[in-house]
Amino acid sequence: MPCLTVIVASTRPGRVGRRIGDWFTAIAAAHGAFDDVRLVDLAEVGLPFHDEPQHPSEGRYLHRHTREWSGTVAAGDAFVFVMPEYNYGFSAPLKNAIDYLYAEWRYKPVGFVSYGMTSGGLRAVQMIKQVVTTLKMVPVNEAVTVFLREALDDAGELVPDPARAAAAEVMLDEVARLTAALAPLRVPA
Ligand SMILES: Cc1cc2nc3c(=O)[nH]c(=O)nc-3n(C[C@H](O)[C@H](O)[C@H](O)COP(=O)(O)O)c2cc1C
């Protein structure tokens, strides 16, 4: 069975992203379609701003951090980005992490768990579709949209929400379907 990699896309101190990432990763692990569910936190990965001299499509990486990031992404058959909305867009650390690589992303589905104060991150998701399709990733329409004003309690913890959990299941069903359908196109990076 395939490997699902959940990427937490915010890195700032005090962020909500890791809590949402942990919540989603637990749901994905229990879902059943993926025998290997990995949470990758960009705050822990700690990539510098893109610093490779060659275009990523060359796959010739100078730096150890790039080779390690390449291995992490190559191991995933599918992705879910847990992503905030910042100024109507997606986060700079996520764009940087995407730009480092090329073939490692190709022919892999990507689902979105987005969140924001006002929009639930919907505008950021629309924006990132243009980027991921350039890399031949296949964005999944079914998504989880978290409106933080309602989703967090006074302590900043996620309030349990059956509708949110149901949305995650529906998204994972579709990610799994596309993971299988795209498998013949994937080649090792
Ligand atoms: C720089 C910045 C820009 C933001 N812009 C938006 C926005 O455009 N739309 C929105 O709904 N929320 C916006 N917010 C609110 C964030 O979605 C909210 O603070 C969220 O917790 C950020 O994710 P994080 O805690 O994982 O960093 C913004 C927050 C920051 C820090």
The ligand as an SDF file (V2000), in Angstrom:
LIG
                    3D

 31 33  0  0  0  0  0  0  0  0999 V2000
    1.1770   37.0820    7.9110 C   0  0  0  0  0  0  0  0  0  0  0  0
   -0.2310   36.6050    8.1160 C   0  0  0  0  0  0  0  0  0  0  0  0
   -1.1910   36.8280    7.1430 C   0  0  0  0  0  0  0  0  0  0  0  0
   -2.4960   36.3590    7.3040 C   0  0  0  0  0  0  0  0  0  0  0  0
   -3.3880   36.5080    6.2910 N   0  0  0  0  0  0  0  0  0  0  0  0
   -4.5950   35.8930    6.3740 C   0  0  0  0  0  0  0  0  0  0  0  0
   -5.4760   35.8970    5.2520 C   0  0  0  0  0  0  0  0  0  0  0  0
   -5.2030   36.4270    4.2010 O   0  0  0  0  0  0  0  0  0  0  0  0
   -6.6590   35.2500    5.3920 N   0  0  0  0  0  0  0  0  0  0  0  0
   -7.0190   34.6170    6.5420 C   0  0  0  0  0  0  0  0  0  0  0  0
   -8.0920   34.0160    6.5870 O   0  0  0  0  0  0  0  0  0  0  0  0
   -6.2050   34.5990    7.6220 N   0  0  0  0  0  0  0  0  0  0  0  0
   -4.9940   35.2260    7.5530 C   0  0  0  0  0  0  0  0  0  0  0  0
   -4.1450   35.2070    8.6200 N   0  0  0  0  0  0  0  0  0  0  0  0
   -4.5690   34.5210    9.8120 C   0  0  0  0  0  0  0  0  0  0  0  0
   -3.9930   33.1160    9.8080 C   0  0  0  0  0  0  0  0  0  0  0  0
   -4.6970   32.2630    8.9490 O   0  0  0  0  0  0  0  0  0  0  0  0
   -3.9560   32.5470   11.2050 C   0  0  0  0  0  0  0  0  0  0  0  0
   -3.1600   33.4210   11.9880 O   0  0  0  0  0  0  0  0  0  0  0  0
   -3.3540   31.1770   11.2620 C   0  0  0  0  0  0  0  0  0  0  0  0
   -3.2480   30.7820   12.6030 O   0  0  0  0  0  0  0  0  0  0  0  0
   -1.9970   31.1250   10.5840 C   0  0  0  0  0  0  0  0  0  0  0  0
   -1.5090   29.8110   10.5290 O   0  0  0  0  0  0  0  0  0  0  0  0
   -0.3220   29.3510   11.4880 P   0  0  0  0  0  0  0  0  0  0  0  0
   -0.8020   29.6320   12.9240 O   0  0  0  0  0  0  0  0  0  0  0  0
   -0.1730   27.8740   11.2450 O   0  0  0  0  0  0  0  0  0  0  0  0
    0.8700   30.1650   11.1260 O   0  0  0  0  0  0  0  0  0  0  0  0
   -2.8390   35.6700    8.4940 C   0  0  0  0  0  0  0  0  0  0  0  0
   -1.8700   35.4780    9.4830 C   0  0  0  0  0  0  0  0  0  0  0  0
   -0.5830   35.9270    9.3010 C   0  0  0  0  0  0  0  0  0  0  0  0
    0.4490   35.6550   10.3770 C   0  0  0  0  0  0  0  0  0  0  0  0
  1  2  1  0
  2  3  1  0
  2 30  2  0
  3  4  2  0
  4  5  1  0
  4 28  1  0
  5  6  2  0
  6  7  1  0
  6 13  1  0
  7  8  2  0
  7  9  1  0
  9 10  1  0
 10 11  2  0
 10 12  1  0
 12 13  2  0
 13 14  1  0
 14 15  1  0
 14 28  1  0
 15 16  1  0
 16 17  1  0
 16 18  1  0
 18 19  1  0
 18 20  1  0
 20 21  1  0
 20 22  1  0
 22 23  1  0
 23 24  1  0
 24 25  2  0
 24 26  1  0
 24 27  1  0
 28 29  2  0
 29 30  1  0
 30 31  1  0
M  END
$$$$
